[in-house]
Amino acid sequence: MAVSARRGTPLTLEEIGSTAARLIDEGGVEGLSMRKLATELDVNPMSLYHHVENKEALLKLVCAIAAKRMLVPPDDGAPWQDQLKALALAYHRHAREHPALWGYVHTHPQLVADHQMAIWQTLYRILRLAGVPEPELRRTSEILNAFVAGFIVAETQGHMSDDPEEISHNFDTAVHLIINGIASFSS
């Protein structure tokens, strides 16, 4: 691992990804550059290329780190409805905490191997508990993602109230609609 003469300590992928995520939160994906990241890390910009090939690889790293940090509900025996609500709330909270990254990922899906992430594995597990047939899992999860993504886009683009109490009530209503729709699979 290369050590910068300026810093004196080796860079880690976690440090690179975490710093890049913070810069994205502050100035959007468009505001992130390898040079700006290097300045934040107190290294020569070329040092970054020992760890990430280019900006797209950097963004993939940031997405992987962000996905790992999202708290998904454990398989604790709670009813599937409670687990689904917990997952939806975690996803919603994550999207609101990192709106620039979230928005970018939804217009550049190649950055994320969706069906390998913990959120998708957790959603599949919950959908199975809800009685969704195996052949319908992928389609159902993609439709749910589109529904929730649309909700979050409407919310973050100012098409819905920005009052925290109203946001909570609106999201609870959306989750209620989702749960009732999924319940029809076991009817």
C-alpha positions as CSV (number, residue, x, y, z in Angstrom):
1,M,0.0,0.0,0.0
2,A,1.5,3.3,-1.0
3,V,2.1,5.9,1.7
4,S,1.9,9.6,0.8
5,A,4.9,11.7,1.6
6,R,2.5,14.4,2.8
7,R,0.3,12.2,5.0
8,G,2.6,9.7,6.4
9,T,-0.1,7.0,6.7
10,P,-1.4,4.6,4.0
11,L,-4.8,5.3,2.4
12,T,-7.6,2.7,2.9
13,L,-10.5,2.0,0.6
14,E,-12.8,2.8,3.6
15,E,-11.2,6.2,4.1
16,I,-11.3,7.0,0.4
17,G,-15.0,5.9,0.1
18,S,-16.1,7.7,3.2
19,T,-14.4,10.9,2.3
20,A,-15.9,10.8,-1.2
21,A,-19.3,10.1,0.3
22,R,-19.0,13.2,2.5
23,L,-17.9,15.3,-0.5
24,I,-20.9,14.0,-2.5
25,D,-23.2,14.9,0.4
26,E,-21.8,18.4,0.5
27,G,-21.5,19.2,-3.3
28,G,-23.2,16.5,-5.3
29,V,-21.6,13.9,-7.5
30,E,-20.8,16.5,-10.1
31,G,-18.8,18.4,-7.5
32,L,-16.6,15.4,-6.7
33,S,-13.3,15.1,-8.5
34,M,-10.2,13.0,-7.9
35,R,-8.2,16.2,-7.3
36,K,-10.7,17.5,-4.7
37,L,-10.8,14.1,-3.0
38,A,-7.0,14.0,-3.0
39,T,-6.8,17.4,-1.4
40,E,-9.3,16.3,1.3
41,L,-7.1,13.2,2.0
42,D,-3.9,15.2,1.9
43,V,-2.4,13.1,-0.9
44,N,-1.2,13.5,-4.4
45,P,-4.1,12.9,-6.8
46,M,-2.1,10.1,-8.5
47,S,-2.1,8.2,-5.1
48,L,-5.8,7.6,-5.5
49,Y,-5.3,5.7,-8.7
50,H,-3.4,3.0,-6.7
51,H,-6.8,2.2,-5.1
52,V,-9.5,3.2,-7.6
53,E,-9.1,3.1,-11.4
54,N,-11.2,6.1,-12.1
55,K,-14.2,8.2,-10.9
56,E,-16.7,5.5,-11.9
57,A,-14.8,2.9,-9.8
58,L,-14.7,5.5,-7.0
59,L,-18.5,5.9,-7.2
60,K,-19.0,2.1,-7.1
61,L,-16.9,2.1,-4.0
62,V,-19.0,4.8,-2.4
63,C,-22.2,2.9,-3.3
64,A,-20.8,-0.3,-1.7
65,I,-19.8,1.5,1.5
66,A,-23.2,3.4,1.6
67,A,-25.1,0.1,1.1
68,K,-23.1,-1.6,3.9
69,R,-24.0,1.2,6.3
70,M,-27.7,1.0,5.7
71,L,-29.3,-0.7,8.6
72,V,-31.6,-3.4,7.3
73,P,-33.9,-5.3,9.7
74,P,-32.7,-8.6,11.0
75,D,-34.6,-11.8,10.6
76,D,-35.8,-11.7,14.1
77,G,-39.1,-13.5,13.7
78,A,-41.2,-10.2,13.7
79,P,-44.2,-10.3,11.3
80,W,-43.3,-9.6,7.7
81,Q,-45.3,-6.4,7.8
82,D,-43.1,-5.0,10.6
83,Q,-39.9,-6.1,8.9
84,L,-41.1,-4.5,5.6
85,K,-41.9,-1.3,7.3
86,A,-38.5,-1.3,9.0
87,L,-36.8,-1.9,5.7
88,A,-38.8,0.8,4.0
89,L,-38.0,3.3,6.8
90,A,-34.2,2.4,6.6
91,Y,-34.2,2.9,2.8
92,H,-36.2,6.2,3.1
93,R,-33.9,7.5,5.8
94,H,-30.8,6.6,3.8
95,A,-32.1,8.3,0.7
96,R,-32.9,11.5,2.7
97,E,-29.5,11.4,4.3
98,H,-27.6,11.0,1.0
99,P,-29.9,12.6,-1.6
100,A,-27.2,13.4,-4.1
101,L,-25.8,9.9,-4.1
102,W,-29.2,8.3,-4.1
103,G,-30.4,10.4,-7.0
104,Y,-27.2,9.7,-9.0
105,V,-27.5,6.0,-8.5
106,H,-31.0,5.9,-9.7
107,T,-29.9,7.5,-13.0
108,H,-26.8,5.3,-13.2
109,P,-27.9,1.9,-12.1
110,Q,-24.7,0.3,-13.5
111,L,-23.0,1.5,-10.3
112,V,-24.8,-0.9,-8.1
113,A,-25.2,-4.7,-8.4
114,D,-28.7,-4.4,-7.0
115,H,-29.6,-7.9,-6.4
116,Q,-26.4,-8.7,-4.6
117,M,-26.9,-6.0,-1.9
118,A,-28.2,-6.7,1.6
119,I,-31.2,-4.5,1.0
120,W,-32.3,-6.7,-1.9
121,Q,-31.6,-9.9,-0.1
122,T,-33.5,-8.7,2.9
123,L,-36.5,-7.6,0.7
124,Y,-36.5,-11.0,-0.9
125,R,-36.6,-12.7,2.5
126,I,-39.5,-10.5,3.6
127,L,-41.4,-11.0,0.4
128,R,-41.0,-14.8,0.8
129,L,-42.4,-14.5,4.4
130,A,-45.3,-12.5,2.9
131,G,-46.1,-15.4,0.5
132,V,-44.9,-13.9,-2.7
133,P,-44.2,-16.8,-5.1
134,E,-40.6,-17.4,-6.0
135,P,-41.1,-16.6,-9.7
136,E,-42.6,-13.2,-8.7
137,L,-39.8,-12.1,-6.3
138,R,-37.7,-10.1,-8.8
139,R,-40.7,-8.4,-10.5
140,T,-42.3,-7.6,-7.2
141,S,-39.1,-6.2,-5.7
142,E,-38.4,-4.1,-8.9
143,I,-42.0,-2.7,-8.8
144,L,-41.7,-1.9,-5.1
145,N,-38.3,-0.1,-5.8
146,A,-39.9,1.9,-8.5
147,F,-42.8,2.8,-6.3
148,V,-40.6,3.9,-3.4
149,A,-38.1,5.6,-5.7
150,G,-40.9,7.6,-7.3
151,F,-42.2,8.6,-3.8
152,I,-38.7,9.8,-2.8
153,V,-38.2,11.7,-6.0
154,A,-41.5,13.4,-5.6
155,E,-40.6,14.2,-2.0
156,T,-37.1,15.5,-2.7
157,Q,-38.1,17.5,-5.8
158,G,-40.6,19.5,-3.8
159,H,-43.8,17.9,-5.1
160,M,-44.8,16.9,-1.6
161,S,-44.8,18.8,1.8
162,D,-41.4,19.2,3.4
163,D,-42.9,19.4,6.9
164,P,-41.3,16.5,8.9
165,E,-44.6,15.5,10.4
166,E,-46.3,15.4,6.9
167,I,-43.3,13.5,5.4
168,S,-43.7,10.9,8.1
169,H,-47.4,10.6,7.6
170,N,-47.1,10.4,3.8
171,F,-44.5,7.7,4.0
172,D,-46.5,5.7,6.5
173,T,-49.4,5.9,4.1
174,A,-47.2,4.7,1.2
175,V,-45.9,1.8,3.4
176,H,-49.5,0.9,4.4
177,L,-50.5,0.7,0.7
178,I,-47.4,-1.4,-0.1
179,I,-48.2,-3.8,2.8
180,N,-51.8,-4.2,1.7
181,G,-50.8,-4.9,-1.9
182,I,-48.3,-7.5,-0.9
183,A,-50.8,-9.1,1.4
184,S,-52.9,-10.0,-1.6
185,F,-50.3,-12.6,-2.6
186,S,-51.2,-14.7,0.4
187,S,-55.0,-14.3,-0.1
